[in-house]
Amino acid sequence: MVIGGGKDWKKNNRQPGEDPKAEAGVPKFTNAAYEKVIAQGNSWIVLGKDRPAGIESGNSKESHSHSIDMLVGRWGKNTDKVGPNFKSDAARIYISEKCNIDDPIYMDCKDFRAEGGTGNVKNKSAIGLKADSIRIVGREGIKLITVGGDYYNSKDGVIESIAGIDLCAGNRRGPNLQPLVRGNNLKACIDRILEYIESLQEFIYMYMTQQMLWNETQSIWNASTDTSLASVVLPWDKTKVIVASATRTAVHKGISASNATQAKGIVNEKVNVSGTRNKYLARNSEATYICSHYNNTN
């Protein structure tokens, strides 16, 4: 029964070569002996074993590989005999006790499956969803959670490492997925770098101020020297030379001491910059590394 389609729905949607006595666009499903099929029109629930394609595909010959394949919109004419087709069937929820879930889900781009952090899963329980569009709505939030460390998988195997979450838009060939940025750590890193830049600006300003003072002192000294040389034959001008020389020496020592202090400060800032790099940009800095250790995207 077709609801809302009108009496001409079958006629208008029938493909060339289809059986006019059968429902339009609903192919015949070739089921295996180990499968129980529940069907209504082109809506299907298949209870059986893991088989993403032909009857002997997947883990269909192995034990503990049961599956539930729920789908709508098998692709083909009503005269065709078909099996599961993860690429062309309209929408599917696939649940399996043991399967290689990435093989059928990403069969159209095989060289990209293992990129990122989660890799190409083999012989594990899995749930796969595939459709033109998928929406997940949580009225009070959504969490995507992976576990690891002292946890066990469905086969009682110890999960020794933490698996991440990959966000892969386009499912296309290209560079490896990159780790997501941890916002709070990135903000702290940028704030720290800006503080160092401001500090270096202050050092540069103080150095320029000291340099201008030195230039002024040098100018005074030059003028005093010129005057002294011009009157060198006059004994009483020697006192002026001695005083000017002492003044110049004292000012020079003060500027040198100030420059030495500023130089030490710059050395300290170099250490601070190096520390920032190690704290926020080194992967082995677990707590403060600006990138996620587990979650990736393109």
N, C-alpha and C positions, 0 to 999 in steps of 0.2 A: 504494500500500500504506500502510495506517495502522497504526502501531506503538503498541500499548498503548491504543488507543481502543475496542476491542471491535467486534463486528459491527454494532452499532446506532449507531456513531458518526455515519455520514452521515445517517441518518434523524433522529437527535436534533439535529443541527446544520444541517439544511437549512432555508433560508429559504422563506417562502411564494412561490410562483411559479417556483421553481427547477426545472431539468430533473432529474428523478429518475435519469436515466441518466448524468449528469455528476457530477463531484466537487463536494460541497457547498461553497458559499462561495468558489469560485475563479472570478472573472470572466474573460472573454476579453480578452486584451490586443490592442489595435489598434496594430500596429507599423508604422513607416515603412519605405520601401524601403531606406533607408540604415542600417537597424538589423539586427543579428543577435541573436536571442533564445535564451537558454538557460533552460529552465524545468523545474521538477519540482514538481508540485502548485502551491502558492502561494508558491514560492521562485523568484526571478527574477534573472537577470543579463542586462542589455541593453547591447550594445556598439553605439555609434552616435555621434550628435551631441547637442550641448546642446539639450535640449527638455524643460523642466520640466512641460509640460502637453500641448497639442495638437501635431500633427505639425509645424506651422510655427512653434511657439513658441520662445522663447529665441533662441539664435544658430544654429539649425538650418540656416539658409540661408547661413551664412558659412563660410569656410575656417578651418582650424586651430581648430575648436571641438569636437573629439571628446570623447566622454564614456563613462564606465562607470557604469551605474545598477544597483546591487545592492540588492535589497529583498525583504522577506517580508511577506505579508499585504496584498495589494491588496484594497481595500474594494469590495464589491458582490456581486451574485448571480452564479451561474454562467451566467446568460443575458445578463448585461450586457457591453457592449463598452466598455472603459475605456482611458485613457491614464495617464501618471504623475500622481499626486495627492499632493503633498508634505504636504498637510494631513491627509488621512485614511488614507493607507497606513500600515501598522503600524510598520515599521522600515526605515530606508534609510541606505545609504552612497552618496553621490553624488560622483563624481570627474569634473571637467571641465577641459579645456584652456583654455576661454574661456567665461565665463558671468557672469550677474548673480546671484550666489549668495544675496544677501539677499532678493531678490524672492520666490522660492518658499519659502525657509526661514521667513520671517516674514510670509507673505502674510495671516495673520489679524490682523495689527496693523501695518499699513503705516506709520502716522504715527510709529512709534517706532523704526524701523530705523536711521535716521541719527543717533540720539542717541548721546552718548558720544564716544569718540575715534576709533574705527575707521571709522565712517560706512557708507554704503551702497555697497558695492564694485560696480564696473561693468566688464565685459569683461576679467576677470582669471581666471587659473587658480585653482581652489578645490576644497576637499573639504568637503562638508556631511554631517553626521550628524544624524539625527532619529529618535527613538523615545520610547516611554513613559518609559524610564529608560536612562541611559547611565552606565557605570562604566569608569573608567580606573585600572588598578592597576599601579604600578611597584614592583617588589620592592626596588629600590635608589634610588628617587626618581623624581619627575616634574618636568619643566621645560617651561614654556610660553614660547617664545622668538619674538620678532619681530626683524627685522634692518632696517638702514637706514644710509644714508651709505656711498657707494662700493660699494653692492650693486646687483645687477641683478635685475629680475623675469624671468619666463619668456619675455617678448617682447623681452629685451635693453634694456628701459627702465631708466634709472637711478632707484633709490629714493632720493630726496633727503631725505626726513624719516623719522623713526622712528615706526612705527605702534605703538599701544599694545594693551592687552588689556582688553576690556570684560567685566565680570561682571554679567549682567542677569537678575535673578531675577523671575519673573512675566511678563516680556514684556508689560507693561501700559502704558497711557498714564500719564503722570505727569511730574514734573520731570526735568530732564536728569540723566544719571549724574554722580556726583561723584567727584573724584579720590581714590584710596586714600591713606591716611596712611602715611608712611615712619616706622616705629616708632622707630628710633634717633635721628632728627632731632627727633621729637616729644618724646622723653625728654630730650634735651639742652635743648630749648626750655623745657620745664616746670622742669627743674632750675635753669636760669638765672633764670627768673622768681621761683622760690621764694627764691633767693639775694637777689634785689633786695627781696623782701618782708621777709625777715629783716633786711636792712640798714636799710630804712625803719623797721622796728619799733625797732631800736636808736636811730636818730635821734630818734624820737618819745619814747622812754624818757628819753634824755639831756635832751631839751628840757623834759620834765615835771619832771625832777630840778632843772634850772636854774631853772625857774619857781617851784618850791617854795622854793628857796634865796632867790630874789628876794623872794618873799612874806614869808619870815622876816625878811630884812634890812629890808624896808619896815616891818614891824611894829616892829622895834627902833628904827628911825628915828622912826616916829610917836611912840613912847613917849618917846624922848629929846627930841623937839621939844616935846611937851606939858610935859615937866619944865622945859625951858629957858624956855618962855614963862611958865610959872608963877612962875619965879624971875628973870625978866628984870631986875628991879630990883637984883638982887644981882650985882655985877661978877664975883665969882669963878666964877659958873656959866657965864660966856661961854666959858670954856675947854672945858667939856663939850660945848657946842654946836658949837664948831669941830672938836673931835675926832670927834664923831658925824657931822658933815657930811663930813669927810675920809674917814671909814670908809665911809660910804654911797657916796660918789663912787667910791672904789676898787673896792668890790664891784660897783657898777653897771657900771663900765667892764669888769671881768672877765666879768660875765655877758653884756654886749653883744658882747664879743669872741668868747665861746663860741658865742653864738647866730649870729653872722656865719659862724663856721666851719661850724656845722650847716647853715646856709642854703646855703652853697656845696656841701656834700655832697648836699643834696636836689637841687640843680640838676644835679649830676653824675649822680645816679640817674635823673633825667628823660632825660638823654642816653643812659644805658645802656638804659632801657626802649625808647626810640626805635630804638636800634641792634639790640635783640633783635627788634623788629617787622620791621625791614628784613632781618635775617639769616635769620629762620625763616618769616616770614609773607608775604614778597614773592615772587611767582612768578618773578621774574627772578633770584633767588638760587639758581642751578642746584644747587649742591652741598648746601645746607643747608635748602632749602624743605621744610616738613614734609609737603607733599602730593606724590604722584607726578605727574610731568609727562605720563605716558603711560597709566597704568592706572586704570580707573574702575569704579565699582560703584554699585548702588542700595541 
